[in-house]
């Protein structure tokens, strides 16, 4: 009985990993691979995660209609997530900046396969699996396409010149180990995809002046300071008075990202925000609501490069009281406490970064 083989591969992966910041590039690729796995609507078995690719299989061949739906669904999910990364980006690093340039190709095949058991997991094995992977290298002049081998094309009745709003198939072939491998392929017009809506955190324009402002200069490059402020895994190193942080460790912080601060058993929910700033200044903000007499707190961190190894950070804190009487308490007591704690934390951060 023939099995269905399906191989989505992220185009531009090698250059992306080699030419960008390691941690953020890994997070981006991990997010995209997760999105592809979650977009599996054919109930395919995941045989292997192969760095930049996912090897799926199914021990029956779906209909052409179902395969086309799977392909479209996966491309839609992939490019929808890239739009989210592009539009909600806060980090100015090269990985976050160039992630939207990544593309996707999918190789579709079928044939009789064998299985081997490795570490308790059943995995496809044999000539057809080798052929599937060989066709990742082909003559298609694009990094954004779906390719059907002649095997699957004949099995599901896909015409050489099949055309639709999204697909415009053409014939092709390549020689691998002296054997001609024929296929049909279609580049994917991203403009024809109905991209999914995503959570977009609009820029915030605080009313009035900040409750208080702090300016500090760090003898450290801007990207490093930003990483220690925006990546919550570093918060425990420099932020005092917080018992724990809860956040998605596999996500690059962006507008709309959420994290939780646990202080004396209380959970404070924060969401990442931003606001307009002059050219050359990067902004990271976070907001929480309903903390005692406080209706909301918005913290903005403005990062400005002085030179390659020196950064100015301006911290603006907006504390909104629940009522008039709370505003008196904030002005007389809470403002001083918040400012003292914030300054202490950032002097601690400055010490850690400049000594590292």
BALOBA-1460 file (C-alpha; in Angstrom, 3 decimals):
// residues 356
<rec num="1" residu="x" x="0.000" y="0.000" z="0.000"/>
<rec num="2" residu="x" x="1.363" y="3.412" z="-0.948"/>
<rec num="3" residu="x" x="2.183" y="6.003" z="1.717"/>
<rec num="4" residu="x" x="1.987" y="9.784" z="1.467"/>
<rec num="5" residu="x" x="5.187" y="11.783" z="2.094"/>
<rec num="6" residu="x" x="5.095" y="15.519" z="2.807"/>
<rec num="7" residu="x" x="8.148" y="17.713" z="3.430"/>
<rec num="8" residu="x" x="7.800" y="21.468" z="4.208"/>
<rec num="9" residu="x" x="11.187" y="23.212" z="4.267"/>
<rec num="10" residu="x" x="11.959" y="26.778" z="5.372"/>
<rec num="11" residu="x" x="13.847" y="28.511" z="2.556"/>
<rec num="12" residu="x" x="16.750" y="30.783" z="3.505"/>
<rec num="13" residu="x" x="17.299" y="28.972" z="6.811"/>
<rec num="14" residu="x" x="21.081" y="28.484" z="6.549"/>
<rec num="15" residu="x" x="21.876" y="32.107" z="5.668"/>
<rec num="16" residu="x" x="19.398" y="33.332" z="8.286"/>
<rec num="17" residu="x" x="21.004" y="31.276" z="11.061"/>
<rec num="18" residu="x" x="24.589" y="32.064" z="10.035"/>
<rec num="19" residu="x" x="24.184" y="35.812" z="9.523"/>
<rec num="20" residu="x" x="21.919" y="36.774" z="12.430"/>
<rec num="21" residu="x" x="21.849" y="36.775" z="16.220"/>
<rec num="22" residu="x" x="21.857" y="33.134" z="17.323"/>
<rec num="23" residu="x" x="19.277" y="33.171" z="20.095"/>
<rec num="24" residu="x" x="16.636" y="35.211" z="18.287"/>
<rec num="25" residu="x" x="17.106" y="33.338" z="15.004"/>
<rec num="26" residu="x" x="16.593" y="30.048" z="16.853"/>
<rec num="27" residu="x" x="13.432" y="31.398" z="18.469"/>
<rec num="28" residu="x" x="12.078" y="32.567" z="15.104"/>
<rec num="29" residu="x" x="12.722" y="29.190" z="13.438"/>
<rec num="30" residu="x" x="11.232" y="27.342" z="16.393"/>
<rec num="31" residu="x" x="8.097" y="29.490" z="16.223"/>
<rec num="32" residu="x" x="7.731" y="28.855" z="12.482"/>
<rec num="33" residu="x" x="8.246" y="25.093" z="12.814"/>
<rec num="34" residu="x" x="5.626" y="25.043" z="15.571"/>
<rec num="35" residu="x" x="3.204" y="26.948" z="13.324"/>
<rec num="36" residu="x" x="3.762" y="24.403" z="10.536"/>
<rec num="37" residu="x" x="3.175" y="21.479" z="12.888"/>
<rec num="38" residu="x" x="-0.009" y="23.082" z="14.182"/>
<rec num="39" residu="x" x="-1.267" y="23.594" z="10.616"/>
<rec num="40" residu="x" x="-1.309" y="19.842" z="9.938"/>
<rec num="41" residu="x" x="-4.969" y="19.306" z="8.988"/>
<rec num="42" residu="x" x="-4.472" y="15.901" z="7.322"/>
<rec num="43" residu="x" x="-3.564" y="14.180" z="10.590"/>
<rec num="44" residu="x" x="-0.099" y="13.402" z="9.227"/>
<rec num="45" residu="x" x="2.489" y="11.635" z="11.363"/>
<rec num="46" residu="x" x="5.603" y="13.704" z="12.121"/>
<rec num="47" residu="x" x="8.559" y="11.437" z="11.450"/>
<rec num="48" residu="x" x="11.342" y="13.934" z="12.001"/>
<rec num="49" residu="x" x="12.242" y="17.559" z="12.631"/>
<rec num="50" residu="x" x="15.188" y="18.111" z="10.284"/>
<rec num="51" residu="x" x="16.581" y="21.478" z="11.334"/>
<rec num="52" residu="x" x="14.695" y="23.707" z="8.923"/>
<rec num="53" residu="x" x="12.299" y="21.053" z="7.649"/>
<rec num="54" residu="x" x="9.532" y="18.751" z="8.868"/>
<rec num="55" residu="x" x="9.136" y="15.234" z="7.497"/>
<rec num="56" residu="x" x="5.489" y="14.096" z="7.628"/>
<rec num="57" residu="x" x="3.951" y="10.874" z="6.362"/>
<rec num="58" residu="x" x="0.606" y="9.048" z="6.234"/>
<rec num="59" residu="x" x="0.013" y="5.396" z="5.393"/>
<rec num="60" residu="x" x="-2.575" y="6.273" z="2.791"/>
<rec num="61" residu="x" x="-2.648" y="8.832" z="0.002"/>
<rec num="62" residu="x" x="-5.226" y="11.633" z="0.476"/>
<rec num="63" residu="x" x="-7.258" y="12.968" z="-2.414"/>
<rec num="64" residu="x" x="-5.908" y="15.810" z="-4.543"/>
<rec num="65" residu="x" x="-8.503" y="18.163" z="-3.052"/>
<rec num="66" residu="x" x="-7.351" y="17.388" z="0.493"/>
<rec num="67" residu="x" x="-3.679" y="17.730" z="-0.404"/>
<rec num="68" residu="x" x="-4.260" y="21.118" z="-2.025"/>
<rec num="69" residu="x" x="-6.182" y="22.252" z="1.057"/>
<rec num="70" residu="x" x="-3.295" y="21.150" z="3.282"/>
<rec num="71" residu="x" x="-0.752" y="23.000" z="1.155"/>
<rec num="72" residu="x" x="-2.784" y="26.212" z="1.137"/>
<rec num="73" residu="x" x="-3.483" y="25.970" z="4.868"/>
<rec num="74" residu="x" x="0.213" y="25.558" z="5.660"/>
<rec num="75" residu="x" x="1.315" y="28.464" z="3.460"/>
<rec num="76" residu="x" x="-1.390" y="30.651" z="4.965"/>
<rec num="77" residu="x" x="-0.297" y="29.838" z="8.520"/>
<rec num="78" residu="x" x="3.396" y="30.352" z="7.697"/>
<rec num="79" residu="x" x="3.030" y="33.750" z="6.019"/>
<rec num="80" residu="x" x="0.459" y="34.931" z="8.544"/>
<rec num="81" residu="x" x="3.032" y="34.385" z="11.271"/>
<rec num="82" residu="x" x="5.712" y="36.213" z="9.305"/>
<rec num="83" residu="x" x="3.341" y="39.193" z="9.037"/>
<rec num="84" residu="x" x="2.928" y="39.115" z="12.810"/>
<rec num="85" residu="x" x="6.712" y="39.065" z="13.276"/>
<rec num="86" residu="x" x="7.092" y="41.966" z="10.854"/>
<rec num="87" residu="x" x="4.381" y="44.248" z="12.195"/>
<rec num="88" residu="x" x="4.710" y="43.579" z="15.939"/>
<rec num="89" residu="x" x="8.506" y="43.643" z="16.009"/>
<rec num="90" residu="x" x="10.232" y="45.565" z="18.801"/>
<rec num="91" residu="x" x="13.758" y="44.124" z="18.678"/>
<rec num="92" residu="x" x="16.022" y="45.830" z="16.074"/>
<rec num="93" residu="x" x="18.434" y="42.873" z="15.751"/>
<rec num="94" residu="x" x="19.141" y="41.443" z="12.310"/>
<rec num="95" residu="x" x="17.306" y="38.192" z="13.056"/>
<rec num="96" residu="x" x="14.055" y="39.961" z="13.919"/>
<rec num="97" residu="x" x="14.505" y="42.435" z="11.064"/>
<rec num="98" residu="x" x="15.090" y="39.824" z="8.341"/>
<rec num="99" residu="x" x="12.756" y="37.043" z="9.539"/>
<rec num="100" residu="x" x="9.959" y="38.206" z="7.160"/>
<rec num="101" residu="x" x="12.298" y="37.388" z="4.235"/>
<rec num="102" residu="x" x="12.089" y="33.654" z="4.984"/>
<rec num="103" residu="x" x="10.053" y="31.559" z="2.546"/>
<rec num="104" residu="x" x="8.596" y="28.063" z="2.345"/>
<rec num="105" residu="x" x="8.831" y="25.204" z="-0.105"/>
<rec num="106" residu="x" x="6.928" y="21.914" z="0.146"/>
<rec num="107" residu="x" x="7.832" y="18.609" z="-1.519"/>
<rec num="108" residu="x" x="4.962" y="16.103" z="-1.968"/>
<rec num="109" residu="x" x="5.578" y="12.448" z="-2.856"/>
<rec num="110" residu="x" x="4.131" y="8.954" z="-2.434"/>
<rec num="111" residu="x" x="5.333" y="5.382" z="-2.742"/>
<rec num="112" residu="x" x="5.880" y="2.075" z="-1.006"/>
<rec num="113" residu="x" x="8.012" y="2.595" z="2.094"/>
<rec num="114" residu="x" x="9.470" y="0.541" z="4.896"/>
<rec num="115" residu="x" x="9.826" y="1.449" z="8.549"/>
<rec num="116" residu="x" x="12.587" y="1.198" z="11.134"/>
<rec num="117" residu="x" x="12.303" y="1.646" z="14.874"/>
<rec num="118" residu="x" x="14.671" y="4.134" z="16.480"/>
<rec num="119" residu="x" x="14.464" y="4.854" z="20.218"/>
<rec num="120" residu="x" x="10.949" y="3.477" z="20.299"/>
<rec num="121" residu="x" x="9.720" y="5.577" z="17.371"/>
<rec num="122" residu="x" x="8.629" y="4.196" z="14.004"/>
<rec num="123" residu="x" x="10.201" y="6.069" z="11.095"/>
<rec num="124" residu="x" x="9.814" y="5.808" z="7.297"/>
<rec num="125" residu="x" x="12.772" y="4.308" z="5.483"/>
<rec num="126" residu="x" x="13.746" y="3.359" z="1.935"/>
<rec num="127" residu="x" x="14.163" y="4.540" z="-1.633"/>
<rec num="128" residu="x" x="11.081" y="6.762" z="-1.722"/>
<rec num="129" residu="x" x="12.208" y="8.624" z="1.391"/>
<rec num="130" residu="x" x="15.615" y="9.222" z="-0.201"/>
<rec num="131" residu="x" x="13.975" y="10.462" z="-3.398"/>
<rec num="132" residu="x" x="11.769" y="12.871" z="-1.451"/>
<rec num="133" residu="x" x="14.803" y="14.473" z="0.188"/>
<rec num="134" residu="x" x="16.825" y="14.580" z="-3.030"/>
<rec num="135" residu="x" x="14.172" y="16.777" z="-4.594"/>
<rec num="136" residu="x" x="14.819" y="19.496" z="-2.041"/>
<rec num="137" residu="x" x="17.621" y="20.314" z="-4.485"/>
<rec num="138" residu="x" x="16.065" y="21.021" z="-7.850"/>
<rec num="139" residu="x" x="15.949" y="23.443" z="-10.774"/>
<rec num="140" residu="x" x="12.914" y="25.433" z="-9.651"/>
<rec num="141" residu="x" x="13.823" y="29.120" z="-9.846"/>
<rec num="142" residu="x" x="12.099" y="30.092" z="-6.612"/>
<rec num="143" residu="x" x="12.271" y="29.557" z="-2.866"/>
<rec num="144" residu="x" x="8.508" y="29.671" z="-2.486"/>
<rec num="145" residu="x" x="6.776" y="26.763" z="-4.194"/>
<rec num="146" residu="x" x="5.068" y="23.382" z="-3.875"/>
<rec num="147" residu="x" x="6.472" y="20.453" z="-5.853"/>
<rec num="148" residu="x" x="4.602" y="17.210" z="-6.649"/>
<rec num="149" residu="x" x="6.686" y="14.253" z="-7.845"/>
<rec num="150" residu="x" x="5.449" y="12.262" z="-10.840"/>
<rec num="151" residu="x" x="4.503" y="9.452" z="-8.424"/>
<rec num="152" residu="x" x="1.995" y="11.524" z="-6.435"/>
<rec num="153" residu="x" x="0.924" y="13.439" z="-9.536"/>
<rec num="154" residu="x" x="-0.169" y="10.244" z="-11.281"/>
<rec num="155" residu="x" x="-1.702" y="8.752" z="-8.142"/>
<rec num="156" residu="x" x="-4.035" y="11.697" z="-7.430"/>
<rec num="157" residu="x" x="-4.595" y="12.807" z="-11.025"/>
<rec num="158" residu="x" x="-2.844" y="16.168" z="-10.978"/>
<rec num="159" residu="x" x="-2.567" y="17.558" z="-14.510"/>
<rec num="160" residu="x" x="0.750" y="18.988" z="-15.719"/>
<rec num="161" residu="x" x="-0.866" y="22.375" z="-16.389"/>
<rec num="162" residu="x" x="-3.275" y="22.504" z="-13.427"/>
<rec num="163" residu="x" x="-4.208" y="26.109" z="-12.722"/>
<rec num="164" residu="x" x="-6.280" y="27.857" z="-10.066"/>
<rec num="165" residu="x" x="-6.254" y="31.216" z="-8.316"/>
<rec num="166" residu="x" x="-3.327" y="30.122" z="-6.102"/>
<rec num="167" residu="x" x="-1.623" y="27.401" z="-8.165"/>
<rec num="168" residu="x" x="-0.060" y="27.646" z="-11.628"/>
<rec num="169" residu="x" x="1.679" y="24.298" z="-12.215"/>
<rec num="170" residu="x" x="4.540" y="23.732" z="-14.642"/>
<rec num="171" residu="x" x="6.560" y="20.616" z="-15.524"/>
<rec num="172" residu="x" x="10.164" y="20.090" z="-14.518"/>
<rec num="173" residu="x" x="12.778" y="17.399" z="-13.986"/>
<rec num="174" residu="x" x="16.239" y="16.919" z="-12.507"/>
<rec num="175" residu="x" x="18.909" y="14.234" z="-12.662"/>
<rec num="176" residu="x" x="19.904" y="12.635" z="-9.342"/>
<rec num="177" residu="x" x="22.440" y="9.783" z="-9.297"/>
<rec num="178" residu="x" x="21.907" y="9.202" z="-13.005"/>
<rec num="179" residu="x" x="18.128" y="8.991" z="-12.682"/>
<rec num="180" residu="x" x="15.701" y="11.530" z="-14.091"/>
<rec num="181" residu="x" x="13.135" y="12.604" z="-11.499"/>
<rec num="182" residu="x" x="10.108" y="14.264" z="-13.071"/>
<rec num="183" residu="x" x="7.759" y="16.598" z="-11.218"/>
<rec num="184" residu="x" x="5.328" y="19.483" z="-11.506"/>
<rec num="185" residu="x" x="5.632" y="22.606" z="-9.403"/>
<rec num="186" residu="x" x="3.847" y="25.852" z="-8.682"/>
<rec num="187" residu="x" x="5.229" y="28.980" z="-7.126"/>
<rec num="188" residu="x" x="2.933" y="30.453" z="-4.496"/>
<rec num="189" residu="x" x="1.615" y="33.970" z="-4.951"/>
<rec num="190" residu="x" x="1.491" y="35.302" z="-1.378"/>
<rec num="191" residu="x" x="-0.964" y="37.976" z="-2.466"/>
<rec num="192" residu="x" x="-3.556" y="35.272" z="-3.143"/>
<rec num="193" residu="x" x="-3.349" y="33.848" z="0.388"/>
<rec num="194" residu="x" x="-6.070" y="34.877" z="2.837"/>
<rec num="195" residu="x" x="-3.732" y="35.636" z="5.715"/>
<rec num="196" residu="x" x="-5.088" y="35.129" z="9.208"/>
<rec num="197" residu="x" x="-5.675" y="38.113" z="11.491"/>
<rec num="198" residu="x" x="-3.226" y="38.387" z="14.372"/>
<rec num="199" residu="x" x="-3.197" y="40.131" z="17.706"/>
<rec num="200" residu="x" x="-1.879" y="43.614" z="17.006"/>
<rec num="201" residu="x" x="-0.952" y="45.812" z="19.952"/>
<rec num="202" residu="x" x="-1.476" y="49.374" z="18.806"/>
<rec num="203" residu="x" x="0.967" y="52.038" z="19.861"/>
<rec num="204" residu="x" x="0.043" y="53.760" z="23.103"/>
<rec num="205" residu="x" x="0.167" y="57.521" z="23.495"/>
<rec num="206" residu="x" x="0.187" y="58.202" z="27.253"/>
<rec num="207" residu="x" x="-1.707" y="61.242" z="28.455"/>
<rec num="208" residu="x" x="0.185" y="63.951" z="30.279"/>
<rec num="209" residu="x" x="3.723" y="63.780" z="31.623"/>
<rec num="210" residu="x" x="5.340" y="60.677" z="33.143"/>
<rec num="211" residu="x" x="4.940" y="60.188" z="36.887"/>
<rec num="212" residu="x" x="8.739" y="60.073" z="36.909"/>
<rec num="213" residu="x" x="11.661" y="59.716" z="34.509"/>
<rec num="214" residu="x" x="15.130" y="58.213" z="34.951"/>
<rec num="215" residu="x" x="18.096" y="58.616" z="32.579"/>
<rec num="216" residu="x" x="21.076" y="56.268" z="32.639"/>
<rec num="217" residu="x" x="24.010" y="55.654" z="30.325"/>
<rec num="218" residu="x" x="25.480" y="52.184" z="29.835"/>
<rec num="219" residu="x" x="28.949" y="51.406" z="28.515"/>
<rec num="220" residu="x" x="27.352" y="48.601" z="26.520"/>
<rec num="221" residu="x" x="25.989" y="48.339" z="22.921"/>
<rec num="222" residu="x" x="22.269" y="49.061" z="22.522"/>
<rec num="223" residu="x" x="21.302" y="45.552" z="21.397"/>
<rec num="224" residu="x" x="22.766" y="44.001" z="24.525"/>
<rec num="225" residu="x" x="20.951" y="46.397" z="26.846"/>
<rec num="226" residu="x" x="17.693" y="45.818" z="24.981"/>
<rec num="227" residu="x" x="18.112" y="42.057" z="25.170"/>
<rec num="228" residu="x" x="18.510" y="42.145" z="28.955"/>
<rec num="229" residu="x" x="15.453" y="44.360" z="29.328"/>
<rec num="230" residu="x" x="13.117" y="42.643" z="26.844"/>
<rec num="231" residu="x" x="14.144" y="39.002" z="27.342"/>
<rec num="232" residu="x" x="12.441" y="37.966" z="30.564"/>
<rec num="233" residu="x" x="14.821" y="35.099" z="31.215"/>
<rec num="234" residu="x" x="17.372" y="37.730" z="32.338"/>
<rec num="235" residu="x" x="15.017" y="39.654" z="34.622"/>
<rec num="236" residu="x" x="15.834" y="37.646" z="37.745"/>
<rec num="237" residu="x" x="19.487" y="38.676" z="37.383"/>
<rec num="238" residu="x" x="18.844" y="42.368" z="37.911"/>
<rec num="239" residu="x" x="15.248" y="42.979" z="39.018"/>
<rec num="240" residu="x" x="14.789" y="42.745" z="42.777"/>
<rec num="241" residu="x" x="11.607" y="41.958" z="44.679"/>
<rec num="242" residu="x" x="10.120" y="39.580" z="42.102"/>
<rec num="243" residu="x" x="9.704" y="35.926" z="43.112"/>
<rec num="244" residu="x" x="9.351" y="34.565" z="39.582"/>
<rec num="245" residu="x" x="8.538" y="35.401" z="35.955"/>
<rec num="246" residu="x" x="6.217" y="33.371" z="33.766"/>
<rec num="247" residu="x" x="6.546" y="33.788" z="29.982"/>
<rec num="248" residu="x" x="6.893" y="31.945" z="26.687"/>
<rec num="249" residu="x" x="10.574" y="30.997" z="26.608"/>
<rec num="250" residu="x" x="10.449" y="30.110" z="22.899"/>
<rec num="251" residu="x" x="9.175" y="33.481" z="21.677"/>
<rec num="252" residu="x" x="10.985" y="36.693" z="20.830"/>
<rec num="253" residu="x" x="9.288" y="39.500" z="22.775"/>
<rec num="254" residu="x" x="7.112" y="41.657" z="20.525"/>
<rec num="255" residu="x" x="4.097" y="43.940" z="20.768"/>
<rec num="256" residu="x" x="1.317" y="41.984" z="22.398"/>
<rec num="257" residu="x" x="3.647" y="39.527" z="24.167"/>
<rec num="258" residu="x" x="2.595" y="38.743" z="27.715"/>
<rec num="259" residu="x" x="4.438" y="37.864" z="30.889"/>
<rec num="260" residu="x" x="3.545" y="37.472" z="34.552"/>
<rec num="261" residu="x" x="5.450" y="38.843" z="37.558"/>
<rec num="262" residu="x" x="4.861" y="36.964" z="40.793"/>
<rec num="263" residu="x" x="5.446" y="39.209" z="43.809"/>
<rec num="264" residu="x" x="4.622" y="37.957" z="47.314"/>
<rec num="265" residu="x" x="2.281" y="35.388" z="45.795"/>
<rec num="266" residu="x" x="0.428" y="37.955" z="43.677"/>
<rec num="267" residu="x" x="0.345" y="37.556" z="39.901"/>
<rec num="268" residu="x" x="0.744" y="40.768" z="37.892"/>
<rec num="269" residu="x" x="-0.102" y="40.340" z="34.217"/>
<rec num="270" residu="x" x="1.936" y="42.486" z="31.827"/>
<rec num="271" residu="x" x="1.487" y="43.048" z="28.100"/>
<rec num="272" residu="x" x="4.164" y="44.468" z="25.802"/>
<rec num="273" residu="x" x="3.353" y="47.875" z="24.311"/>
<rec num="274" residu="x" x="5.186" y="50.642" z="22.494"/>
<rec num="275" residu="x" x="4.753" y="54.307" z="21.547"/>
<rec num="276" residu="x" x="6.024" y="56.805" z="19.014"/>
<rec num="277" residu="x" x="9.570" y="58.037" z="19.459"/>
<rec num="278" residu="x" x="12.047" y="60.159" z="17.492"/>
<rec num="279" residu="x" x="14.138" y="58.490" z="14.796"/>
<rec num="280" residu="x" x="17.043" y="56.476" z="16.161"/>
<rec num="281" residu="x" x="15.308" y="55.589" z="19.421"/>
<rec num="282" residu="x" x="13.956" y="52.110" z="20.098"/>
<rec num="283" residu="x" x="11.063" y="51.756" z="22.513"/>
<rec num="284" residu="x" x="10.021" y="48.835" z="24.684"/>
<rec num="285" residu="x" x="7.023" y="49.240" z="26.961"/>
<rec num="286" residu="x" x="4.972" y="47.072" z="29.296"/>
<rec num="287" residu="x" x="1.649" y="47.691" z="30.952"/>
<rec num="288" residu="x" x="-0.300" y="46.169" z="33.834"/>
<rec num="289" residu="x" x="-3.620" y="47.026" z="35.449"/>
<rec num="290" residu="x" x="-5.342" y="47.038" z="38.865"/>
<rec num="291" residu="x" x="-2.531" y="47.022" z="41.419"/>
<rec num="292" residu="x" x="-3.855" y="48.221" z="44.809"/>
<rec num="293" residu="x" x="-4.650" y="51.950" z="44.570"/>
<rec num="294" residu="x" x="-3.244" y="51.982" z="41.028"/>
<rec num="295" residu="x" x="-5.510" y="51.621" z="38.009"/>
<rec num="296" residu="x" x="-2.635" y="51.001" z="35.595"/>
<rec num="297" residu="x" x="1.149" y="51.238" z="35.309"/>
<rec num="298" residu="x" x="2.943" y="51.793" z="32.014"/>
<rec num="299" residu="x" x="6.729" y="51.528" z="31.856"/>
<rec num="300" residu="x" x="8.545" y="52.707" z="28.733"/>
<rec num="301" residu="x" x="12.248" y="52.135" z="28.066"/>
<rec num="302" residu="x" x="13.767" y="54.323" z="25.359"/>
<rec num="303" residu="x" x="17.119" y="53.155" z="23.983"/>
<rec num="304" residu="x" x="19.427" y="55.521" z="22.125"/>
<rec num="305" residu="x" x="22.868" y="54.727" z="20.710"/>
<rec num="306" residu="x" x="25.555" y="57.183" z="21.800"/>
<rec num="307" residu="x" x="28.287" y="55.200" z="20.048"/>
<rec num="308" residu="x" x="28.958" y="51.540" z="19.242"/>
<rec num="309" residu="x" x="29.677" y="50.756" z="22.886"/>
<rec num="310" residu="x" x="27.569" y="53.252" z="24.767"/>
<rec num="311" residu="x" x="23.790" y="53.497" z="25.162"/>
<rec num="312" residu="x" x="21.477" y="55.984" z="26.810"/>
<rec num="313" residu="x" x="18.350" y="54.534" z="28.420"/>
<rec num="314" residu="x" x="15.443" y="56.753" z="29.439"/>
<rec num="315" residu="x" x="12.828" y="55.149" z="31.670"/>
<rec num="316" residu="x" x="9.378" y="56.750" z="31.708"/>
<rec num="317" residu="x" x="6.840" y="55.495" z="34.228"/>
<rec num="318" residu="x" x="3.163" y="56.447" z="34.069"/>
<rec num="319" residu="x" x="1.101" y="55.562" z="37.163"/>
<rec num="320" residu="x" x="-2.657" y="56.045" z="36.805"/>
<rec num="321" residu="x" x="-4.614" y="56.221" z="40.092"/>
<rec num="322" residu="x" x="-8.033" y="54.643" z="40.569"/>
<rec num="323" residu="x" x="-9.471" y="57.845" z="41.998"/>
<rec num="324" residu="x" x="-8.561" y="61.318" z="43.296"/>
<rec num="325" residu="x" x="-7.640" y="60.150" z="46.809"/>
<rec num="326" residu="x" x="-5.356" y="57.481" z="45.376"/>
<rec num="327" residu="x" x="-3.632" y="60.160" z="43.289"/>
<rec num="328" residu="x" x="-2.619" y="61.962" z="46.492"/>
<rec num="329" residu="x" x="-1.195" y="58.746" z="47.932"/>
<rec num="330" residu="x" x="0.703" y="58.069" z="44.695"/>
<rec num="331" residu="x" x="2.138" y="61.606" z="44.616"/>
<rec num="332" residu="x" x="3.209" y="61.580" z="48.271"/>
<rec num="333" residu="x" x="4.303" y="57.962" z="48.783"/>
<rec num="334" residu="x" x="4.097" y="55.530" z="45.888"/>
<rec num="335" residu="x" x="5.961" y="57.651" z="43.360"/>
<rec num="336" residu="x" x="9.014" y="57.781" z="45.627"/>
<rec num="337" residu="x" x="8.910" y="54.016" z="46.269"/>
<rec num="338" residu="x" x="8.511" y="53.170" z="42.558"/>
<rec num="339" residu="x" x="11.299" y="55.504" z="41.521"/>
<rec num="340" residu="x" x="13.692" y="54.205" z="44.161"/>
<rec num="341" residu="x" x="13.043" y="50.580" z="43.172"/>
<rec num="342" residu="x" x="13.284" y="51.282" z="39.446"/>
<rec num="343" residu="x" x="16.565" y="53.164" z="39.827"/>
<rec num="344" residu="x" x="18.004" y="50.422" z="42.038"/>
<rec num="345" residu="x" x="17.071" y="47.762" z="39.471"/>
<rec num="346" residu="x" x="18.645" y="49.636" z="36.585"/>
<rec num="347" residu="x" x="21.815" y="50.458" z="38.484"/>
<rec num="348" residu="x" x="21.976" y="46.724" z="39.161"/>
<rec num="349" residu="x" x="21.507" y="46.031" z="35.446"/>
<rec num="350" residu="x" x="24.181" y="48.579" z="34.550"/>
<rec num="351" residu="x" x="26.641" y="46.899" z="36.921"/>
<rec num="352" residu="x" x="25.918" y="43.420" z="35.547"/>
<rec num="353" residu="x" x="26.220" y="44.449" z="31.897"/>
<rec num="354" residu="x" x="29.350" y="46.550" z="32.294"/>
<rec num="355" residu="x" x="31.096" y="43.775" z="34.229"/>
<rec num="356" residu="x" x="30.173" y="41.015" z="31.796"/>
